[in-house]
Structure formats: C-alpha cells, structure tokens
Amino acid sequence: METIKGKIVKNLQDYILTGQTFQNGANGFEMVENDDQIVAGSGNVYIDDSDVYHTTLTKEQIIADPSIIETIVNYHEENIVPKYRIKRDYYKGRHHTIMNKPSTPLGKPDNRLIVNLPKKLTDTFNGFFIGDPIQIRYVDNTNQDESDKTNEEISNWMNDVNFTDKASEYAKTADIYGRAYFRAFDTANSIDIAVLSPRDTLIVYDNTPLNNPVIAINYSTNGISNDVWVMDDKADYHFSDVNGKFSMVNIQETEEGQPNILNQENIHSFEGFPVFELPENDERVGIFDNVLSLIDAADEILSSKANDINSISNGILVVTGAQLTDDQLANVKTMHVLNLYDNDDDALSDSNNKTPNAYYVTPDINDDMQEHMLDRTIEQVYQNAQVVNMNDSKFGQSASAISGIALKQRYQDMMSKAETKASKMDSSLRALFSCLFSKLKVDANVQNIEFNHKQSIPKNVLEEAQTVQALDGQVTNETKLSALSLVKDTHAEVQNWMNEQEQGVQNVKDIVNNAITNADNNGGDSDDNSNNSEETD
C-alpha cells in the first residue's frame, strides 16, 4: 500500500490516472472509481471520469454564489492536485515508490537509484512535437493584400509575446499533467499570454455534448485563505476571504440599494473566453501516467543490482580449522591479508590438526537475468508511452543512409500521438487568435489560419530534393517547398524567390539599357569625329 499525506492508496499508477479519487473507507482513505463525482452545488457541479468539471448552472448563477466557487477550489486542492504533485515529482526525479520503500534490515545495502525516464519521455516527445516551432499563417485566396496584412499582425504579436517559448512550455506542461492552459491578459494595445498549470487552474464546462466553457478558475492558497480569480467571456472576478467570509473583492461600492459595479480594468476589451485548455488526449492522461509501474520497476531492478554489487564488496570472510585473535581480525580488516599455516606451533592450528581454510561468502548473482529484465522493462516503457527510444541501437546508423519510409515506420507511433495532440492544440490556438483579432480589430476569419507542425524527424535531404524535382510543374511552388525540411517558412521562401527573380530580370534590363546607352554614346562620338574630318578636308 502506498501512503500519500497519510491516506492509503492501492496503487500509485492507478491513483494518478484520471477517474480515481479519495473516499472515506472502513480502513482509512481508499481509492474508488470516479464515476461523475459530485463536487458542489448539490449535484449541479460534478467531475467526470476524465477529471473534467461540468455544471448545469449558468455563469451568472455560479458567480452569484461564492460558496460554490469555494467548494470547487477545495475539492480540486484536496482530491486532484495531489496527483499533479506526484507527476511533477516524478518528472523532476523524485520517485515516490523507490524513495518511500521500507529500509532493509540488519544494515544490508540499501541503494535507491532513480532512472528518470519520465523526464526523458517528456523531453523527447516535446522536442519531437514542437522542437521545430509551429508555422502559423493566415490564408485567404480571395484577398491576398488582407492575408499579407494579417500575417504581419500575427508575426509581430508572436514576437512580442515570445510565443515560440510559451507554446513549447504549453505543450510540455500537457505532457506532464495530461492538460495545460493558456490565459489571455489584456494589455494596452494587444493581449499577452501565460502558461497555467492544472495544479492551480481548472475550467468548468457545461453538460452539453459541445462542452462549452462556462467559467475558468485560477487560485493560490497559503493554507489559511484562498485567493481566487474566476474568468468568463466578459470579465475577471476576484474572490478572497474578507473577515472570514469568501466573497468578491474587485467591485466598486455604490449607493445603497444600487448594484455594485465590477472594476472597469477587470472587464475584457476582447471577445471570447480567455482561458484555453490543451488536453494531451481526451482522457487527460499524461505521457508517463500509464507506465509509472514500469518506471518504478526499473528503479527497483537497478537498485537491486547496486545492492548485489555492494554485497560482493562486503562479503563475509569464513575461517575454518582455526580461531583468529582480535589482533588478527583487525589486521584482516585493515590490511586485507590473511595468512594461514598448517603448523602445530602456529596459533591458528587447533587440537584436531585440521588444515586451516578461509573463503568469502558472497551471493550467487544472475547478472544476465537482471540485465535482461531491465532491458525489457525499459523497452516496455517506451513502447507503451509511444515514444521512440533515441538510445536504441537501431539509430546507430546515419539518417542519410535510411530511406524516408523506414524512418517514418520507426516514428509511426509517436507521429500518430503527435498528430492527435496537434489537432487539439490547433483548436485552442484558434480560440486564442479569435481573442487577438477582436482586440486588434482585425477583420479576419480564424478558420483561415493554417498551423504547420513540423515534427522533428531525421530527414533524408537527398530524397526530399528528388521529390521536389518530381513535383516540378505538377503543384504550386509553395506546395513543392513544403516537402523540404530545410525550408522553415514556405510562404516567405516563395516571396524571397519571386523577389530574386524580379531582381534578376531587373539586373538584365539594367545591363541591356546600359549597353544601349553606351553604344549610342559611342556612335554619336564617331559621327562627330567624321564630320570634323570632312570639315578639315
């Protein structure tokens, strides 16, 4: 049994997976399946099997009743956040099972080695998924000028908010916890964004099949009082404990009998819901959630191997046929030398005239079995997590010697996983750009935004170049260039190519014009000289 904050859980991996929560049992706290657990509002707010909050209430009803918000926050902090803390610990290398196992008896070797596979899995997949920044481009074939203007607005905003770095953190947070959040903030002339962790952020959706967001909650707690921000599509509402009462605090008091007014600076100047969730998958399962037991097994196997090695170095010396004095025992410990003689005059001989003998008792270790088990365990971790093991011997040969098809076959599972996540990220980013367009007064349809996720797969550049040549005359230049991994921005590359072509044509025109001008000048000089000669004659 694992213990978390004094609460008994049956299995650590089962516990951190979505759909499990704490309930009071006969022998303490035990895990039960989370089948639409009621959270607040007498059943009007509940959490489903993927740890997603739903409500039958409107945003106005929830905001009008601070007790509902306080109950949601307390439930989240008590039942859901402990899972996220375990995931964070495993990513950082603090593995609970190996660190909290009982001590070995009698002072035996007690190594607790940690194979930090959660970090390796997360960093490998995140580098593959978003190591090459997302290419975002607005395409409207009916109005090229407007498209160019909108793309310039998008590019400038992405540079201003350091979008590439934040998007990478957004994706990595979802890998670790199974979900992550972007939050949009009002600025003077635009909006800024921040990555929020599910440890202190949640969204409450409605109970329709569309799962529309009703409110988002971001909170901090010091163990005494909660400081909570509630966001909807219109404003941010600040709740806190005031004189022991949980209530809204960012309102302006008005005359008696008149409704209080929300502070103007907390009303959004853009249209749209300001918090955007990125789920790792529909079940909100993190990248190493379902291989946690295998990771614990790898820690245990490697620690046991280290214990066995220590047992050999701390082997027990057995002496038969003689009795060692205390001085001789000390000499063995310090000098590591023991010399025995079969001699009646020697102190080591006994009355039975037995030949003295000495040997070490060491465990019989099956190292091959341990190594095989460790290799199989780590292999299963990568297979079940659908992440390519970059240390696999298969990747020993150069990528240029492997065909593009062979590379894609090796990456197929991870590519499928990345494509699923990319579709979910695109959805959240469209909602973000909708808010941005409304703030910047850009008259553009977010559905025309194209997101190009360039997954970091080793490329056979020669094959790519041959593909581009084969496509010549069959598709547009931009489509051809998209087959080249060397090209980061196909649209910009086409524009640069066109500019070069225009400049080349202009250079040819300049050369021809200069030649004609020089010829005319030289011809005029010749005529003048001829006339002068005739006059002289």
PyMOL commands that set and color helices and strands:
alter all, ss='L'
color gray80, all
select helices_A, chain A and resi 12-16+41-43+59-63+66-92+96-99+105-107+117-130+144-160+163-177+264-266+289-313+326-335+367-385+393-396+399-401+404-440+446-448+461-471+477-481+490-536
alter helices_A, ss='H'
color red, helices_A
select strands_A, chain A and resi 2-4+7-9+20-25+28-33+37-40+45-47+53-55+135-138+179-186+191-196+201-206+213-221+226-231+236-242+245-248+251-252+261-262+275-279+316-320+357-361+449-452
alter strands_A, ss='S'
color yellow, strands_A
deselect
rebuild
show_as cartoon
